[in-house]
Amino acid sequence: MGYTGPQNANPPSGEAAIWEYGYVPSLALGIVGVITYLVVMCPHLLLLFRKRGTRSVHGLLFFAGLIEALGFGARLYSHTHEFSGMGFLLGVTLVQIGTILITAAMYKSIQRGIKYMPESRRLSPMRPRSLITLFVILDVVWVLLQIGGQYEVAAAQSAKVTGDDPTLALGTSQLVFLAGNVLQAITIIIVSIFIYVILKRSSRVLAGADPSVEFPLLRPLLFQILGTFALFFVRLAMRIAEGAQGAYGYSSTHEVFFGVFEYAPLVFILILWAVRPLWKFLFPLGHEHPTSSSSRNGDVEGHPRTEVSSGSQDAEVKAAK
């Protein structure tokens, strides 16, 4: 259908010839977005300082909420500066960068969950640290494609109004945006398959494990991560539909779709991990040191190397007597 909104045929420096979002961002949604992200990041800030062993995950989620709040602040700026190119670029960039931190937190949660399991290295189809590195790099690349494609679509549409030559043709820019979302969706599917493999292998491992030893609640943790990816996939599916519909189609020019399918899933993810934080799965009885081979080897995040806990030493002394 193409862009049909107001035009700024002779835009001054720093302004675009069109509303680059395809609409004027809502004041109400902008305020709600800033406030809710600032609120939901607060529990993750507390967990960052209070819960040792899970700081990296909640640190990523805290900064994700902070960056998303800044992204909605940029959308608020665009509400009063409808043709601002910088406001649009900051808005789409910050909102997308926040999603990288959320997926990185999920990859890290997988690594932390299997770390304290028996035969932990055999649970994952690939080394956990390699999994984090590979998929974070892929997410960064795919998100850059999405940001670049979305910005170039707006630039190409503006060039139609001003008569300038765009860097990329409108159709090419749209394909770049679509490719970034499709490839990220494929990455999420691959990681979800890895999680399914870990679930199957963990069932066999736990069946033969010592019942007196406390292990992480790995299966509930992995199911929560799968639920997080499902919410994230809903967001990607909507963006794929927008890209397939064409530049400035119905869904991409009506902010209600952004609010329902992009804002709401990410906020719910941050709320979910604040209500059911990672430490509840890793240390179900509130112990700081899980009794697994990983903790005895000094691998617990945020803890110094230790051989056995003082409680275990006392028990051994009493048993010897």
Disulfide bonds with the S-S distance in Angstrom:
none
